[in-house]
Amino acid sequence: MSIPDVSDKSLAELISLRGQRAVVTGAGRGLGKAIALRLAEAGADVLIGDIEADLAITAAEQVAEAYGVRAIGVAMDVTDGSLVAAAADRAVAELGGLDIWVNNAGVFPSIPLLEMSDTDWEKVFAVNARGVFLGAREAARRMSAAGSGGAIVNIVSTAGFRASAPGLAAYVGSKHAVRGLTRELALELAPMGIRVLGVAPSFVPTEGNMMAHAAAGMPAGDDDTPPTPLMLSGPIGRVGVPDDIARVALFCASDLSAFMTGSTLLADGGSTV
Ligand SMILES: NC(=O)c1ccc[n+]([C@@H]2O[C@H](COP(=O)([O-])OP(=O)(O)OC[C@H]3O[C@@H](n4cnc5c(N)ncnc54)[C@H](O)[C@@H]3O)[C@@H](O)[C@H]2O)c1
């Protein structure tokens, strides 16, 4: 199926996700939760998957409460194909289908190269790269079977475009992989009416991000600690907030971006210019 021309739709219709069903991985907190909230505000029913079941369930309750959509929280480890498939099946069974899949779950441990074990490397790739492959495959299988197309949004990073900081070799490698996967999947899935886009955030303080920074001995950049140049290197001159990323993800998931596939959009305050 081809991706239709939507130029006769109003702006409100283009941004609306009413009647659509979305899965967001790693959405118990952080960027994923912000994305789930914006998708729900646009009218989508949402399945929130997270390896932390409690976080997923609480976030789903908050999303449902905020926007009156159906939201379910599901324990899901994106590295396990059977759990990813089970979550996709739940979306189809309980929400009635699957139109949007956001591959957001990611990990970012900082480990100096000389100390990085094979297992360290593989753990990062298992979540950040294999998790995206598994999510995209399970989503595309169901979207293709339903024959109504869909959108897959991969949360990449500016680390998918350039080096980041010492200790992030596995992270930077995995995010470059996701950016490449975004291009290739766009090519392969377009004939099924499925668009694939990436969103590449720069530094955004989130719970996981701050823990990773603290573990690496980097300053937090909060009210008590001056931000590092790494955090504020963009022309916009402030650190991002989760909603800066969520709005771009909504754009990618909606018909506003109907003529786009394969791109990874920088949401980085201009820091990668
Ligand atoms: N925050 C940033 O500065 C930033 C910048 C660029 C890219 N990103 C990317 O954005 C995404 C979200 O980052 P965040 O800062 O919100 O992180 P976070 O740690 O705050 O949240 C990540 C969520 O993913 C979940 N998760 C971890 N492993 C999982 C797994 N195997 N299966 C399912 N869920 C899992 C965690 O439980 C957590 O709820 C990641 O892909 C990250 O690489 C973040």
The ligand as a Gaussian input file, in Angstrom:
#p B3LYP/6-31G(d) Opt

LIG

0 1
 N       18.025000      11.628000      28.396000
 C       18.943000      11.922000      27.495000
 O       19.806000      12.823000      27.656000
 C       18.962000      11.186000      26.189000
 C       19.699000      11.740000      25.120000
 C       19.734000      11.054000      23.912000
 C       19.047000       9.870000      23.754000
 N       18.348000       9.359000      24.816000
 C       17.655000       8.081000      24.606000
 O       16.322000       8.217000      25.035000
 C       15.849000       6.959000      25.523000
 C       15.240000       7.149000      26.908000
 O       16.225000       7.699000      27.765000
 P       15.857000       8.286000      29.211000
 O       16.844000       9.354000      29.484000
 O       14.407000       8.576000      29.299000
 O       16.229000       7.033000      30.134000
 P       15.657000       6.564000      31.567000
 O       16.687000       5.640000      32.116000
 O       15.219000       7.721000      32.390000
 O       14.373000       5.742000      31.147000
 C       14.526000       4.558000      30.397000
 C       13.418000       3.580000      30.720000
 O       13.688000       2.393000      29.965000
 C       13.493000       1.283000      30.818000
 N       14.308000       0.156000      30.334000
 C       15.640000      -0.019000      30.494000
 N       16.004000      -1.186000      29.945000
 C       14.887000      -1.740000      29.422000
 C       14.621000      -2.949000      28.745000
 N       15.589000      -3.862000      28.498000
 N       13.353000      -3.197000      28.326000
 C       12.368000      -2.312000      28.600000
 N       12.563000      -1.179000      29.263000
 C       13.808000      -0.887000      29.668000
 C       13.890000       1.757000      32.202000
 O       13.311000       0.954000      33.232000
 C       13.364000       3.193000      32.188000
 O       12.036000       3.265000      32.655000
 C       17.046000       6.013000      25.466000
 O       17.008000       5.265000      24.283000
 C       18.227000       6.962000      25.440000
 O       19.375000       6.401000      24.844000
 C       18.292000       9.987000      26.023000

